[in-house]
Amino acid sequence: MLALVLVLAAATPFQESLAELARSKAKDPQKLHRLFDLAWQYDNAEHPELATSRGVAGYNNRWTDESLEAIERRKHETVSLGQALSAIDRRKVDAQDQVNYDLFRRDVDDDLAAQRFPRELLAITQLAGPQYLSSTLDIMPARTARDYQDIVARLDAVPQRLAQVEARLRRGVETGVVCPRVILRDVAAQLDAQTPEDPLQAPLLKAFAKLPEGVSEEARTDAVRIYREKIVPAYRKLREYFVSAYLPHARETVALSSASGGRPPPRSRRTRSTSSGFPR
């Protein structure tokens, strides 16, 4: 815990860049566009799946760090983002950028308001969770040897992602922030469906059923090995925790306001749960 406090007390590189921007003597329109650029770069780096969906290269070998520590860090960085935006005088930018400013401000304010409720602890439902990781792999480029290296790298990191989900669920049980039972009904079966006996029938390994020209058989061999040795045990471990320890604590109530922590703020209007794209 002390280590976490010390980490959060120190400014991150993103926060340092925001502070430097706020101190800058540049004109407000330049500062606003610099802020948009910083936020865009940060958003892609922090949420590689989003970068993949945008077609931004260079992030396809990673998943978002969904550890409790990383989530807490991003909350502090969002506060700094709002402060940097407040240091820019909206009246000194043109009409189009005033609209961009307002949209950006709305998104940041939504994210700040969302921090009042630990929604990240509701880490799995029938409609969202690690049973849908394959949806990111489905939209990844899969044409070259480098593309397949990225896919294999993401496969190799799946167990870590599942461990982070379990850690968030555990924190939810500890603090009383748990999902309603009704939206968890099919989750166990959904988790089971991720690990069929035949690796090449697994949703995560669809890209390896037929390799494109120029991609060696070694890529498939690596994927199958990772699947059998790492992914299958990791999914089974998460399923066991979910069924034996999480489900018994699920709420019979439905409204979020009935969860520990009180009434949550409205859900952010952004395109994902923690952040989204910014105007360019």
C-alpha positions, 0 to 999 in steps of 0.5 A: 500500500505504501508503494502505491501511495508513493507511486501516485504521489509522484507525477507521471510522464503524462502529468508532467507533460500536462503541467508543462503545457499549462505553464507554457506561454504559447497562445491558447489555440496552440495549447488546446491543440497540443492538449488534444495531441497529448490526450490522443497519444495517451489514450492510444498508449493506455488503451491499446485495444482502442488504438487497434480499433482506430487503426493506429499502428504500434500498439497491437501487441499489448492489452490495457493494464487493468490492474487496480494500481493502473486504474487508480493512476489513470484516475489521477491523470484524468484530474490533471487532464481537467486541470490542464484544460482549465488553464486554457481560455476558451474565449481565446479560441475560434468557434470551431475549437470552442465546440471541440473544447466543449466536447472535450470538457464534457468527456473529461467531466464525465470521467471525473464524475464517474470516479465517485463510484468504483465501476471498475470493480464490476469487471464481468457481466454477460455483455462485457468481460474477458470472455470477449477478448477475442473481439479485439483479435478479430479486428487486428491486422493478420496479413504479415509475420509481424501481425502474427507476432503481435497476435501471439504477444497478445495471446501470451498476455491473456493470463495476466489480463484474466488475473487482473479481472479476478483481482478487481472482482475480489476487491468488489467482494471485499467492498460490497461492489458486486454485480446483480446475479441476473446479469451473471447467469450465462458468464460461466458458460461463456468462459467455458466457451473460450477454451474448447478441446481443439485449440484451433476452434478457440475464439482467440485462435481464429487467425491461426486456422489458415495462415496467410502466405509468408507466415510460418507454421511456427506462429501457429505452433507458438499460439497453440502452445500458449493456449494449452499451457497458459490460456486454458489454465488461466480461464479455468482458474477465473471460472472457478473463482467466479463460480465458487466465490463471486457468484455467492456474493452477487446482488439480488437487487438490480439498481447500481444505487443498491451497491455499496458506495451509494448512487453512481453518477451517470455513465460516461458518454464516451465510446468505452468505459474509461476513456475515448478519442479526443477531437483532433 
